[in-house]
Amino acid sequence: MQLTAESLSTPTIAPEPISTEWVQSTARSAQVELVTIRPAGVIGKLPVCLALHGRSANAKTFLDLGVPDALNLATSTTGTRPFAVVSVDGGDSYWVARQPSDDPQKMLLQDLPIWLSNRGFEPIPFAAMGISMGGYGALNYARNPGLAAVAAISSALFDNWTEARKRNAFASEAAWEATEPLRHIDELGAATQLGVWCGTSDPFIAQSRRLVERAHPRISAITAGDHTEPYWRRILPEVLRFIGAAAPAV
């Protein structure tokens, strides 16, 4: 059979649904792990939901929390449009720069689109979700235009510098003020649908309630649970359905 340019560029075999690899981040001046999760058996240039991990965690967190099975269930049985979930190592500095040579937010804006495009995905995520520290990061990332949806899960937010400083994650009080989501709610994209999830026994429940009061999210799910993996496993299928409802057609 003669191979044409079209046959060479159009895959006929579905890629592996889960991929983990190390990539060089210019913005973080380090190698970081990149995890991509596709619905099983789906080919094509999928849109991407960016998934941001919590503190003392890494990109593989979303594998441990069962995202592959939840994504397959959402896209195969509930009519949700197919999309991929992509996570990357962000360190422990709340997805912001603690020093110029290590800037996780810059990594998401400059390095990530190249990585996604090179792997056959849409280069700019259509959605973001984050857990704990990742919720802080996802809400901050959503201040950039273009996101259709953002899911904030057990978000580690701070009412004041005294509490934020205890995390030893911010270069200064000014750096924290510039990125604290509760201080920049009006900068969320006007077209961005917001979903908020938090357990009633979570140590950040008061801040999540304030987020709900001020941001008026499309979904606010304040239910029984703590800042723990069993809670996140339970609510992630609902989160993925929420994200999927905003996914563009493939």
C-alpha positions as CSV (number, residue, x, y, z in Angstrom):
1,M,0.0,0.0,0.0
2,Q,1.3,3.4,-0.9
3,L,1.5,5.8,2.1
4,T,0.3,9.3,1.5
5,A,1.0,12.4,3.7
6,E,-2.5,12.1,5.0
7,S,-2.2,8.5,6.0
8,L,1.1,9.2,7.7
9,S,-0.3,12.1,9.8
10,T,-3.7,10.6,10.7
11,P,-3.4,7.9,13.4
12,T,-5.6,4.8,12.9
13,I,-4.7,3.1,16.2
14,A,-5.8,4.6,19.4
15,P,-2.8,5.8,21.5
16,E,-2.2,4.4,25.0
17,P,-4.8,5.9,27.4
18,I,-2.1,6.7,30.0
19,S,1.3,8.2,29.4
20,T,3.9,9.3,31.9
21,E,7.2,10.9,30.9
22,W,9.8,13.4,31.9
23,V,10.1,16.7,30.1
24,Q,12.4,19.7,30.4
25,S,10.6,22.8,31.7
26,T,12.4,26.0,30.8
27,A,10.2,28.0,33.2
28,R,11.0,25.7,36.2
29,S,14.7,25.1,35.2
30,A,14.1,21.4,35.8
31,Q,12.8,18.2,34.5
32,V,9.2,17.6,35.5
33,E,6.9,14.6,35.0
34,L,4.0,15.0,32.5
35,V,1.0,12.7,32.8
36,T,-1.6,12.4,30.1
37,I,-4.9,10.5,30.5
38,R,-7.1,9.8,27.5
39,P,-10.4,8.1,27.3
40,A,-9.7,4.5,26.3
41,G,-10.0,3.9,22.5
42,V,-10.3,7.5,21.6
43,I,-8.2,8.9,18.8
44,G,-7.9,12.5,17.4
45,K,-6.8,15.9,18.6
46,L,-8.5,16.0,22.0
47,P,-9.1,19.1,24.0
48,V,-7.4,19.1,27.4
49,C,-8.4,19.7,31.0
50,L,-5.3,20.8,33.0
51,A,-5.2,19.1,36.4
52,L,-3.1,20.7,39.2
53,H,-2.0,18.6,42.2
54,G,-1.9,19.6,45.8
55,R,1.1,20.2,48.1
56,S,3.5,17.4,48.7
57,A,2.0,15.6,45.7
58,N,2.9,15.3,42.0
59,A,1.5,14.7,38.6
60,K,0.7,11.1,39.3
61,T,-1.7,12.0,42.0
62,F,-4.6,11.9,39.5
63,L,-3.7,8.3,38.6
64,D,-3.8,7.4,42.2
65,L,-7.2,9.1,42.6
66,G,-8.8,7.0,39.9
67,V,-9.1,9.7,37.1
68,P,-8.6,7.2,34.3
69,D,-11.6,5.1,35.3
70,A,-13.7,8.1,36.1
71,L,-12.8,9.7,32.7
72,N,-13.7,6.5,30.9
73,L,-17.0,6.3,32.7
74,A,-17.9,10.0,32.1
75,T,-17.1,9.8,28.3
76,S,-18.6,6.4,27.6
77,T,-21.8,6.2,29.6
78,T,-23.0,9.8,30.3
79,G,-22.7,11.3,26.8
80,T,-19.9,13.6,27.8
81,R,-17.7,14.7,24.9
82,P,-14.3,13.1,25.0
83,F,-11.4,15.1,26.4
84,A,-8.0,14.4,28.0
85,V,-6.7,15.2,31.5
86,V,-3.1,16.3,31.7
87,S,-1.1,16.9,34.8
88,V,2.4,18.1,35.5
89,D,4.7,18.5,38.5
90,G,4.4,22.0,40.0
91,G,6.5,21.8,43.1
92,D,5.1,23.2,46.5
93,S,4.9,26.9,45.9
94,Y,1.1,27.1,45.1
95,W,1.7,27.2,41.4
96,V,3.4,30.6,41.6
97,A,7.0,31.7,41.4
98,R,8.9,31.7,44.7
99,Q,12.0,32.6,42.7
100,P,12.5,33.7,39.1
101,S,14.2,30.5,38.1
102,D,11.3,28.3,39.2
103,D,8.0,29.6,37.9
104,P,5.2,27.0,37.7
105,Q,2.6,29.5,36.4
106,K,5.0,30.4,33.5
107,M,5.4,26.7,32.8
108,L,1.7,26.3,32.4
109,L,1.5,29.4,30.1
110,Q,4.6,28.8,28.0
111,D,6.0,25.3,28.3
112,L,2.7,23.3,28.5
113,P,1.2,24.4,25.1
114,I,4.3,23.2,23.3
115,W,4.2,19.8,25.2
116,L,0.5,19.4,24.4
117,S,0.9,20.3,20.7
118,N,3.8,17.9,20.3
119,R,1.6,15.1,21.6
120,G,-1.3,15.7,19.4
121,F,-3.5,17.6,21.8
122,E,-5.1,21.0,21.5
123,P,-2.3,23.3,22.7
124,I,-4.4,25.5,25.1
125,P,-6.5,23.7,27.8
126,F,-10.2,24.4,27.7
127,A,-10.6,23.7,31.4
128,A,-8.6,23.4,34.6
129,M,-9.2,21.6,37.9
130,G,-7.1,21.6,41.0
131,I,-7.1,20.0,44.4
132,S,-6.0,21.9,47.6
133,M,-2.9,23.8,46.5
134,G,-3.9,22.9,43.0
135,G,-7.3,24.7,43.6
136,Y,-5.3,27.9,44.4
137,G,-3.3,27.3,41.2
138,A,-6.4,26.5,39.0
139,L,-8.2,29.7,40.1
140,N,-5.1,31.8,39.5
141,Y,-4.6,30.2,36.1
142,A,-8.3,31.0,35.2
143,R,-7.4,34.7,35.3
144,N,-6.0,34.1,31.9
145,P,-8.6,34.4,29.1
146,G,-9.9,31.4,27.3
147,L,-11.0,28.8,29.9
148,A,-14.5,27.4,29.5
149,A,-14.5,25.8,33.0
150,V,-12.5,25.6,36.2
151,A,-13.1,23.2,39.1
152,A,-11.8,24.2,42.5
153,I,-11.6,21.2,44.9
154,S,-10.8,21.6,48.6
155,S,-9.0,24.8,47.6
156,A,-6.2,26.0,49.9
157,L,-7.1,29.7,50.1
158,F,-6.1,32.3,52.6
159,D,-7.9,35.2,54.2
160,N,-4.7,37.0,55.4
161,W,-0.9,37.0,55.1
162,T,-0.5,35.6,58.6
163,E,-2.0,32.3,57.5
164,A,-0.4,32.3,54.0
165,R,3.0,33.0,55.4
166,K,2.9,29.8,57.4
167,R,3.1,27.8,54.1
168,N,6.5,29.2,53.3
169,A,5.4,29.2,49.7
170,F,5.3,32.8,48.7
171,A,8.3,35.1,48.0
172,S,6.6,38.0,49.9
173,E,3.3,39.3,51.1
174,A,3.0,41.3,47.8
175,A,3.6,38.1,45.8
176,W,0.8,36.4,47.8
177,E,-1.6,39.3,47.4
178,A,-1.0,39.3,43.6
179,T,-2.1,35.7,43.3
180,E,-4.6,34.9,46.2
181,P,-7.8,33.9,44.4
182,L,-10.1,35.4,47.0
183,R,-8.6,38.8,46.2
184,H,-9.0,38.5,42.5
185,I,-12.4,36.8,42.0
186,D,-13.5,39.6,39.6
187,E,-10.6,38.7,37.3
188,L,-12.0,35.2,36.5
189,G,-12.9,35.0,32.8
190,A,-16.5,36.1,32.2
191,A,-17.1,33.1,30.1
192,T,-15.6,30.7,32.6
193,Q,-18.0,28.3,34.4
194,L,-16.8,27.8,38.0
195,G,-17.5,24.7,40.1
196,V,-16.6,24.5,43.8
197,W,-16.3,21.3,45.8
198,C,-15.3,21.1,49.5
199,G,-16.0,18.8,52.4
200,T,-17.7,20.2,55.5
201,S,-14.9,18.9,57.7
202,D,-12.2,20.4,55.5
203,P,-9.8,22.9,57.2
204,F,-10.4,25.2,54.3
205,I,-14.2,25.0,54.3
206,A,-14.6,28.7,55.5
207,Q,-12.6,29.9,52.6
208,S,-14.5,27.7,50.1
209,R,-17.8,29.1,51.4
210,R,-16.4,32.6,50.9
211,L,-15.5,31.7,47.4
212,V,-19.0,30.5,46.7
213,E,-20.5,33.6,48.3
214,R,-18.4,36.0,46.2
215,A,-18.0,34.1,42.9
216,H,-21.5,32.6,42.5
217,P,-20.3,29.4,40.9
218,R,-22.4,27.4,38.5
219,I,-22.0,24.4,40.8
220,S,-21.2,24.6,44.5
221,A,-21.1,21.2,46.2
222,I,-20.4,21.5,49.9
223,T,-21.0,18.0,51.3
224,A,-19.7,15.7,54.0
225,G,-16.0,15.0,53.7
226,D,-12.5,16.0,54.8
227,H,-9.3,17.1,53.1
228,T,-8.5,13.5,52.2
229,E,-8.2,11.1,49.2
230,P,-11.4,9.2,50.0
231,Y,-13.4,12.5,49.6
232,W,-11.5,13.4,46.4
233,R,-12.1,10.0,44.9
234,R,-15.8,10.3,45.6
235,I,-16.4,13.6,44.0
236,L,-14.0,13.4,41.0
237,P,-16.6,11.6,38.8
238,E,-18.9,14.6,39.3
239,V,-16.1,17.0,38.7
240,L,-15.3,15.3,35.4
241,R,-18.9,15.4,34.2
242,F,-18.9,19.2,35.0
243,I,-15.7,19.7,33.0
244,G,-17.0,17.5,30.2
245,A,-20.1,19.6,29.8
246,A,-17.9,22.5,28.7
247,A,-15.7,20.4,26.4
248,P,-15.7,21.5,22.8
249,A,-16.6,19.1,20.0
250,V,-13.8,17.0,18.7
